Amino acid sequence: MRTFKYIDEVSRLKPFKFNKEYDQIFVNAMKENYEFQLTKHPYLKHMLDYTNGGQDINTIEDIYDIPPIFVDLMKYHDLCSLPEEEIELTLTSSGTKGQKTKSFFDKGSISRLNKIASSVFNAIGYSSEIPVEYFVLSYDITKATDIGTSWSDKQMIDLAPQKSVHWMIEWDEESKQYIFDDEKWARLFIERSSEGPVRLLGFPAYMYKMVETIKKIHKPVKVDERSFILAGGGWKNHLGKSMSLKEFGSYMEKNIGLKPSHIGDTYGLAEHGIPYCSCEYGHYHIPQYSRVRVCDPLTLEPVPMGEEGMLHLLTPYNIAQPNLSLLSTDIVTLGENCPCNREGTYIKSIRRGGKKKHKGCAIAALEILKNSK
């Protein structure tokens, strides 16, 4: 059985504590993973020789010299570093048609990711000991066993004890497609929200649509003050109009009485896996388990703090794929010294780059919503 001393050690670190000792553990883990990947993928060695970057990984600055894989490469090629029999889980990035990323995980990588996600969610304040009714606005996990967003939402169901769990994007056997019955779920939400705290997980557009339906068929609803929303997967309303986390929070406070401080958002990529969770100030904090930088899209040189550029993501936890250094299509700005007092930098703003929409889970889900009654 393979052992990865430093990669395992990274997953045990505290998520928002940063010092030279932690930096060196992270560097050692990146080096450990990269050396393993070089033995599995000849093209990585070619990239290494061509760019002359990543030859010596000794400091935190050196990890950014590892030649990144462009995120779209994973949409067209199954990049796997292990024999098929060692792969415990394969997740895809999209719920309908379109090019799909396949994310591979062995047993050790799944264990590390679960540990990482749990540590981040707990440290950001998303956990509770109060039993709740879960309304999961995502693909039914009993059918969508390989869809990344459903798997991530399943992780979040463990953040508070369950009174019940409702997966709301359902598989219709007759039409052979996923559907969302907004009136059915609006009526159930009205009923259950009067009985105690609720938690909404998943796509914000579906939450918005359900609340719009509640407004049409019922008087205003005020949820229990201990209720919580954990959103993720693209900031659009049900008509496809862009909205911000702040606008969404104001809408929910006005229509169901939920304070914006009880609304969290999680940003992430199926190709990367690390969750970036919003704090009470709406900033997406970068945990100890990854490093990010913002690059000029033409030169790939880093841009100054606070300036916009392409997001470059690095993490060593998954040895089943060579995606430890990943260049995304998202355009972001970074910030530091958040008023929430969590250590480290954070993602301040996020938008999609390029002229073409990348058909990931959020866009595929929005298409289902537009076609629902």
N, C-alpha and C positions, 0 to 999 in steps of 0.2 A: 504493500500500500504506500502511495506517495505521501510524503510529509512536506509541508511548507511552513517552516517555523515562523518566519516574519509575516507572511500573509495571514496566518491564523492570529498572530499577535495583534495586528492592526484591528481586526474585528472585535477585539476585547477592550480597545481603548475607549475613554470617555469621549462622547461626540463633539463637545464644544470646549475642549481644553487643548491649547496649543503651546508647545515649547520645543526646545532643541532636541530633547530626548524623543518625543513623539515624532518629530520631523525625521529623525534618523531611522526610526522603526519603519516609517512610511517609505523612505528611500530604499531601505533594504528589501521591503516587500515588493516594490516596483521592480527592482533589479532581479529578485527571485522569480517573479512571474515572467519578466521579459526574457530572461535566459532560458526559461522553459519553453516559451512560445517560439523562440528562434530555432529550437530543435525540431519543431513541428511544421513550420511554414517557411519554405525556401524563399518566398517572395518578401518576407520580413527581413531576411538577411540581405536580399537585393536592395530593399529600401534603405537598410542600415548603411550599406556600402555606398549607395548613390548619394545619400544626404550627408554622410559622414557625421550623423548625429546619433546619440545614444550609445556611443562606443564605451564610455566610462560613466557609470552612474554612481556617484559618490555623495552628491549634495542634493538638496531639494531643488536647486536651480537646474541640475542635470536631468531631472525626470522630464522636463519640457522638451528636451532634445530627442526623446524617443519619437520616431516618425509616426504621426497619427494616422489611423485609418479613417477615411471619410465615411460618415454614417450611411450614405447611400450604398456603399459597397456591401453592407450587410443585408440590404434589401434584395440584392441580386445573386449573392453567393452564400452558401451555407458554410460559414467559417467555424469549423469545429476542430478542437485540438486533442480530442480523446476518442478512443474506440467507442463504437455505438453502445456496447454493453455497459459502459461506465456512465452513460448519460441517464440521469434520473428524471430530468424534466426538460421539456422543450416548450417554449412560449412563443407566440406570434404577436405582432404589434397591431394587427388590424382585425376588425370584426366582420368585415364584408369583403367585397372584391378589392382588387388592387394589389400592388406589390407588397409582400409581407416580409418583415424581418423575422428571422428565427433566432431565438436566444436559447443557448444550450447551457445546462447546469449539471455538474456532477454532484454527488452527495455532499462533499465538503463545501462546495461553493454555495449550495442552497442553505446549508447550516450557517455559513458566514453571513449571507445576505439576510436571513431571518434575524440573526443576532444584531446586525447593523440597523435594520429597519426598526426593530423593537427599541433599541437604545435611542435612536433619533426621535421616534414618536413620543417616548416617555420624557426625554429631555426637553422637547419643545412644548410639552404640556397638553398633549392630546389624550392622555390616559385618564380613566375614571374608575372608581369602584362601584358606581351606581348602575344598577341594571337598566337597560334601555331597549326600546323597540328600534331595530335597524331597518331602514329603508335604503336599499342598495340600488342606486340608479346606474346599473351596469349590467353586462351580459350575465345571464343565469349561469352560475359556476358549475351546475350539474351538467350543463350542455357545453359551456364554453371553457372546457378544462385546460385549453392551451392558449387562451387569450390573456395577454400580460396584464391588462387593466383589471380584469376580474380577479386574477391571482393576487394583485396588489391590494384590491379592496378586501379580499378574504383575510389578508394580514391585519387590516384595520379593524376587522370584526372582533379581534382579540383585545382591543384597547379598552373595552368596557364589557361587563357581564351582559349576556343576551337574554332578553325576555322573549324575543322572536326575531327572525331574520327574513326579509322579503327581497328577493332578487327581482327587479322590476322590468328589465329588458328581457322578455320571455321568447323562447323558441316556439314558433307556430309550426306544428307538424304538417298541417295542411298546405300552407304556402311555402314551407321549407325556408323560412327566414325569421329573423328576429323582429318582434313588434313591441310597441309600448302603448298600453291602454291607459292613457292619462286619467280618464274619468274613474276607472276602476280603482286606481291607486290613490287618486284624490279623495275618494270616499273613505277608503281604508285609513288614510292618513288623518282625516278629520276625526274618525272614530278613535283611533289609537292615541292620537296626540292629547286627547282629553284624559287619558288614563295614567300619564306619567311622562318622563323624559323620552325623547326620540333622538336618533342620530341618522342624518342623511349622509350617505357616502356616494361618490361617483361623479358623473358628468354634470357640471353646473347647468347646462342647457336643459336637461331633463328636470332638474329641480325647479328651474324657472317656469317651465311649461306646466308642471304639476300645480305650482302655486297659482298660476294664471287660471287653471281649471277650478281650483278651490274657490277663487274669487267669483267665478261665474255661477257655481252651483250651491254656494253656502255663504253664510255670513262670515266676517273676518275670524280667523283662527289665531289664538295666542298660545304658543307652545309653552311647555314647562321651562322655566328659566335655566334648568340644568341641561337642556337640550344642546346639541352640537351639530355642526356641519363640517365634514371633511371632504372638500371638493378636489377634483383633479381631472385633467384631460381637456384643456382648451376653454378659453373664456369667450363663449358665444351664448346669446339667448336662443330660444327655440326657433327664431326666424333667421338665425345666422348672423345677427348683428353683434359686433364686438362690444364687450363690457369689461370693466376693471373689477378687481376684487373689492375695491371700495364701493363702486356702484352696486355690485351684487349684495354687499353687506347692507347697504342702505335700503335696497329693495326688500330683503328678507326681514329687516327690522320693521319696516312699514307694514308688511303684509302678514307676517306670522309672529311678530313680536320678539324675534331672536336678536340679541345684541350682537353687533359686529365682532366683539371680542370673543364670541363663541363660534366664529367661522374661521376655519383653517383651510389652507390650500396646499397641495403638494405638487411640485413640478418634478418631472423626471422623463427619462427616455428609456424605452424598452431595451435599446441597444447598450445601455449603461447600467441601469438598475438602482443606483443610489437615489434615495428620496431627498428632495430639497424642500423643507417644510417652512411655511410662512409663520412668522411670529406675530405678536399682537400689533406690530407696526406694518405688517404686510410685506416684510422682507424675507426672502427665501435663503435661509442660512446654509452655508456650506460646512458639512460636518467633517470630522477628522478623517473619515474613511475615503475621502477623495480630495483632489486638488483641481482647481479650475483656473483658466486664464482666458483673457479676451484678446483675440488676434485681429490684425488687419486682414481682410478677406483676400487681398492680392498678394501680400508679402508673407503672411502668417507670422509677422513680427508682433510682439505684445504691444498693446496700446496702453496709455496711461490710465490709472484708476479713474473711474467715472466717465470714460469715453466709450462709445459704442463699438462693438465688433463681434466677430464670430466666436462662439463658445467652444472652447477646447476643454475636454473633460478627461480626468485621469483617475483610475482606481485599480488596485491590484487584486480584489477579492475573488474574481472568477478566473479559474485556470482553464475552464472548458472552452474558452474562446480567446482570440488574440485582440480583444477590444479594450485593453488596459489604457490605451491612449486613443481618444476618439474625437474627431472634429465634426461638430454638429452643423446643421444649417440654421440654427437659432441665433438671433442677434440680441445681445444682452449688454447691460452695463453692470458693473460691480460697485459695491459700496463697502465702507468699513465703519467701525465704532457705532453700531446700532444702539439706539436708546434702550433696547431691551436688555443690554449689558451681556449678551452672549458673546463669547470670544469668536474671533475670526471674521472673515469677510462674508458678504452676502450678495445674492443676485438682486439688484434693485429694479430692473426692468427687463422684460422678455418680449420679443416679437419674432415672427417667422421671417426668414430670409428668402430671397429668390422670387421669381415670378410665378412659379408653379407650386400649387399646394401639394404637400407631401401627405399621402393618404394613410395616415396613421389612425389609431383608435378613435381619437376625438372627431376627426372629419367623417370617418365611416359611421360613427354613432349619430352624428348630426344628420346624415342622409336618412338614417332610419327614422329619426324624429320628424323630419319633414314629410315623410311618407306615411306616418301614423295618423290615426284619426284625431 
